[in-house]
Amino acid sequence: MSGSIKFIDTRTGCLRVALSGPTDAPVLVFSNSLGTTLEMWDVQAETFSRDYRVVRYDTRGHGGSVVTPGPYSFDQLGEDVIALLDALDVPRASFCGISMGGHTGLWLGINAPARFDAIAVCNSAAKIGTRDGWTSRAAQVREGGGAAMSDLAASSPSRWFTDAFARCAPELVARAQSWIAGLSPEGYAACCEALAVSDLWTQIDRISVPTLLLAGAADPVTTVAEAESMQRAIAFSRIATVPASHLSNLEAPEQFNAAIISFLSGCGAIPQE
């Protein structure tokens, strides 16, 4: 893994952060999906650290970041990003989030547009899943503790990857399973509760930050159709599709990186050669 790990105290709590790339380069923040850690972005960090000061962080409740009692909200998760930028003395950045992290990106585009040059919303939606589904999972995890997290890890490949990829990349799949198995049950459950109640469909038309909506062609969780619907609602948006399921940055890293680079170059958020 590239980059140095730091534990950064912010006004909203302590976050585990990895920093890499030139200190004087434009800042690009990566935000993880539910059930993963900042290590999910290792390949992207290697690529983007050539042109960017890359900031990866564990979302509240995940990895080494603060675990506070739930439920959480996306007001809270979004403010964590702003607090991190403030702690790093970064006035503006670009942002790339996947799944839960992508939903955080939508919240930031709505509520903090002055802080961002560009936002990539990957494998995400303005509303992810159902209230009942998320609240049921949160209750299951709180009741079952570590054993329930292990059960989720066992079932996660079918939600995250295509069957063909899971068969061809067992080591990567096992590594991804280890992330979710090692999480705090309370932190995971509290993020499930944030997803249960957050619905940004009536607000995303306020987004004025250049926005990429990246979808996995085989993603059953957040579909291409949902990305297309968001594109129709967000004025300054474009869409990209990559051959992958839900964790597309892991399944199709070359195509994922190319789509992000093309987007950032097109909106002037990445240095040109």
Secondary structure as UniProt FT lines:
FT   STRAND          4..10
FT   TURN            11..12
FT   STRAND          13..20
FT   TURN            23..24
FT   STRAND          27..31
FT   TURN            34..35
FT   HELIX           38..41
FT   HELIX           42..48
FT   TURN            49..51
FT   STRAND          53..57
FT   TURN            60..61
FT   TURN            63..64
FT   HELIX           74..87
FT   TURN            88..89
FT   STRAND          93..98
FT   HELIX           100..111
FT   HELIX           113..115
FT   STRAND          116..122
FT   HELIX           131..160
FT   HELIX           163..168
FT   HELIX           170..181
FT   HELIX           185..197
FT   TURN            201..203
FT   HELIX           204..206
FT   STRAND          211..216
FT   TURN            217..218
FT   HELIX           224..233
FT   TURN            235..236
FT   STRAND          237..242
FT   HELIX           248..251
FT   HELIX           253..266
FT   TURN            267..268
//
